[in-house]
Amino acid sequence: MINLSVQIGNLALRNPVIAASGTFGFGQEYSQLYDTSRLGAICTKGLTLHPQQGNPGPRLWETPCGLLNSIGLQNPGVTSFVEEDLPKMKEMGLVVIANVWGNTVKEYGQVVRKLSNTSVDAIEINISCPNIPGQPITGEQIARTARVVREARKACKKPLWVKLSPTGEGSSLQLARAIQAEGANAVCAANTFRAMAIDITERKPVFRNIFAGLSGPAIKPITLGIVYELSLALEIPVIGVGGITNWQDAVEFIMAGAYAVQIGTANFIDPFCGIKITEGLTTFMENESIKSWEDIRGCAHQ
């Protein structure tokens, strides 16, 4: 008998496939297409202390093998989420990872505290969104990141994950080690890459905020390398994010050391992507006589 389940710290998932934050809403639209509880978990849209309208359009721009987004963390705010959306997600039988953002270190702690007393299964700290006007990317600053994780850890009774920025001062490994030292239970590598596009007809940047976040297949080899490096060095689990579009990609990340994978932009390409990857992994394990992910996790390490 094969066992698709994974254990990420104290959190057990039925399989390693997670819908990434910002690409799956709160799961209700996708639940009209298939039973979303078949996924390992769903990461919510980024939640803030107060409701946010997000950035003005355009918000999306296709690039070769990728997608630029400048959504700006549009969300109903943490209180509305807890009262309106979380009960519906739990009724659908979902494992809920609440993604959170704070404009200040204190705000991170406030949002985490509000969520920590609810039925969410884990909290994912977003320190790496690259498209908030006037806001530095916290995850590009090691000292500030450490303060955010320290504040969140004090307020958090749930498993605490941190979604890394792939760029910034120092290396991803230095950042991840600082996060681990502050008590995070897992790191997610990595968020979108700060990038831009220029409209040659209008002769100006496409986005009002100039920069946006690049995701999609174009970034997969880079994030795979980050996961490989982090998995060798850290004592806490690493979750792979970035450019995963099929089950073969997911297997690569697991072989690089990932405990689970998050599927983002691929959901826009094919709304059934998450469940197809889950089914593909099941078939792969059966064909390769793999009983559990422990048989192959990190097997690519030299």
Summary of the structure (lengths in Angstrom):
residues: 302
radius of gyration: 18.0
end to end distance: 29.1
largest distance: 59.3
contacts: 1107
relative contact order: 0.16
helix: 35%
strand: 21%
